[in-house]
Amino acid sequence: MKYPICIEWGDETTAFGIQIPDIPGAITAGDTFEEAHAAAVEIAHIMLQEIAASGGSIPKVGTVAEHAKNPDFSGMGWGMLEIDVTPYLGKTEKVNVTLPGFVIRQIVR
């Protein structure tokens, strides 16, 4: 899943900050953008694991346009962070269902 990230640009004296608006508590920083990005991946997995462990649902992904309207993110940069949420969706279950052929073809597509 690709989550929008809000980037607070740093410099030689200020850390780079990254926040994932759709994942509560997913805020991190690093001395370089690369460090901040790696930390963002790590915090995303930590927070998603906590959400799943507490029985919560994986947060839906908003758009950059939606989040950019938030005054808290004024003047910040935006990017995308791809996170594999499969480990947080729960165990797979096998079920037997009967569906019309049209529906099956739509699923297979």
Legacy VTK file of the C-alpha trace (Angstrom):
# vtk DataFile Version 3.0
C-alpha trace
ASCII
DATASET POLYDATA
POINTS 109 float
0.000 0.000 0.000
1.348 3.461 -0.816
0.937 5.969 1.989
1.489 9.706 1.483
4.270 11.128 3.629
4.665 14.723 4.738
8.279 15.869 4.669
9.736 18.658 6.773
12.954 19.525 4.993
16.066 19.723 7.111
19.526 21.153 6.564
22.976 20.990 8.170
21.589 22.052 11.555
18.007 20.760 11.469
16.803 17.170 11.153
14.541 15.996 8.342
11.100 15.084 9.647
8.607 12.664 8.124
5.024 12.085 9.165
2.587 9.534 7.755
-0.762 11.296 8.243
-2.858 8.159 7.727
-1.043 6.109 10.381
-1.596 7.509 13.891
1.668 8.106 15.733
3.861 7.591 12.667
6.200 10.557 13.067
9.975 10.333 12.815
13.132 12.205 11.873
16.719 11.723 10.779
19.871 13.730 10.179
19.554 13.037 6.441
16.538 12.427 4.252
17.680 8.829 3.762
17.817 8.263 7.526
14.400 9.859 7.993
12.949 7.739 5.179
14.338 4.518 6.687
12.975 5.543 10.090
9.565 6.237 8.503
9.440 2.700 7.095
10.334 1.333 10.530
7.764 3.415 12.437
5.073 2.539 9.887
5.624 -1.169 10.561
5.714 -0.634 14.328
2.467 1.346 14.355
0.686 -1.036 11.962
1.766 -3.971 14.133
0.316 -2.218 17.201
-2.939 -1.492 15.369
-3.256 -5.120 14.244
-2.353 -6.483 17.703
-5.105 -4.390 19.286
-7.672 -5.673 16.767
-7.843 -2.450 14.769
-8.170 -2.077 11.025
-5.354 -1.080 8.713
-5.759 2.674 8.111
-7.193 3.705 4.765
-4.937 5.738 2.531
-5.860 9.366 1.981
-4.631 11.459 -0.915
-1.881 14.050 -0.842
-4.470 16.628 -1.933
-6.637 15.821 1.111
-3.736 16.012 3.548
-2.188 19.127 1.960
-5.317 21.081 2.972
-4.412 20.520 6.624
-2.769 23.712 7.953
-0.422 21.578 10.100
1.294 20.509 6.869
1.568 23.966 5.306
4.803 24.498 3.391
5.942 20.901 3.676
6.945 18.516 0.919
5.136 15.331 -0.031
6.135 11.884 -1.147
4.887 8.315 -1.062
5.983 5.406 1.099
5.202 1.864 -0.017
4.413 -0.450 2.884
3.526 -4.137 2.609
0.505 -4.423 4.913
0.011 -8.157 4.290
1.501 -9.188 7.670
-1.098 -7.043 9.461
-4.213 -8.371 7.706
-4.511 -11.528 9.810
-4.325 -15.184 8.932
-5.664 -16.375 5.617
-8.805 -18.453 5.752
-10.170 -20.896 3.238
-13.881 -20.607 2.557
-16.196 -22.305 0.104
-18.593 -19.955 -1.636
-20.934 -20.152 -4.571
-20.842 -17.116 -6.844
-22.233 -16.291 -10.279
-19.744 -16.788 -13.131
-19.688 -13.049 -13.862
-18.553 -12.266 -10.315
-15.838 -14.940 -10.441
-14.517 -13.502 -13.712
-14.390 -10.038 -12.104
-12.432 -11.410 -9.142
-9.971 -13.260 -11.378
-9.433 -10.148 -13.449
LINES 1 110
109 0 1 2 3 4 5 6 7 8 9 10 11 12 13 14 15 16 17 18 19 20 21 22 23 24 25 26 27 28 29 30 31 32 33 34 35 36 37 38 39 40 41 42 43 44 45 46 47 48 49 50 51 52 53 54 55 56 57 58 59 60 61 62 63 64 65 66 67 68 69 70 71 72 73 74 75 76 77 78 79 80 81 82 83 84 85 86 87 88 89 90 91 92 93 94 95 96 97 98 99 100 101 102 103 104 105 106 107 108
